[in-house]
Amino acid sequence: MGRVTRTAPDPPPDLRALRPRLPSPLQEIEDEPFARRGVRLLLKRDDLIHPDLPGNKWRKLAPNLRAAAAAGERALLTFGGAYSNHLRATAAAGRLLGFATIGVVRGDELAGAPLNWSLARCAADGMRLRFIDRAAYRRKTEADVLAALHDRFGAFRVIPEGGSNALAAQGCAELGRELRGAADTVAVACGTGGTLAGLAAGLAPGQRALGVPVLKGGTPHFLQKTVEELQRAAFGAPRGDWRLETRFHCGGYARSTPQLDAFADAFAARHGLPLERVYVAKLLHGLTTLVEEGAFPPGSTVAAVVTGTP
């Protein structure tokens, strides 16, 4: 009989090879609306964690990548829109760590069109793109939709849209721990709620987390239940002192207003820091409005989490 040659399995990816910058820097800036009210403003520069996986994308993806590696899984499937930051971060992680990546994109009308710059970046990083119609996309977590994707692509680990699951919330708790004692209020822009869920859990007693949704929800607190559910899944129960401020979505995801654009341009001119418009500009615009309304007492400190780059 011939000798059977067994090849050793590939070693699991080591996330230390990505060399993230942790803890991320905490930067105090002198901004006139805050200074006039006697409130300190700090920027938690999570945008500087990693050039390809900035901000909350690193914090949410890292524990999911470790879990996939520990389970011997080498393919990741996730979901997003045509300009999804999460899709780009997942594709970059796959390229850097040797995971196969599959991106399920909302909108089958995009299938025959040239790739936009965001999806082209995903494809350049090796992500296989699958465009599905919007009705099927709304059912993306249902068994028949996932079964069809398994038939097409084989085995994979599912990472939710936006990367928010229990593992992601646990990863974002480290953000809160890095900010213990640094501020009275820590604010973050919210998409799918995972960063806020973890941030609030990681802060110390006496600190409050403030979430600023960038999507226009159907109810005043459409993310409330989602964040609570994520905390129960991650930590066993709701954690921390947190609330949502829903006034600053500017019409919905990736929408803007002349006021938001003027604010972002002026902030960049004052501080030499261009603002990412989908999340960070809305967050800082919201905080500026709140401080001018007297929402933060004189002598207090507010920290804003910069979750991404322009």
Helices and strands as residue ranges (DSSP letters): G 15-18, E 26-29, H 32-36, E 40-44, G 46-48, H 56-70, E 75-80, H 85-97, E 100-106, G 108-110, H 117-124, E 128-132, H 134-138, H 143-153, E 157-158, G 161-163, H 166-178, E 185-190, H 194-202, E 208-213, H 224-235, E 241-244, H 258-271, H 280-292, E 301-305
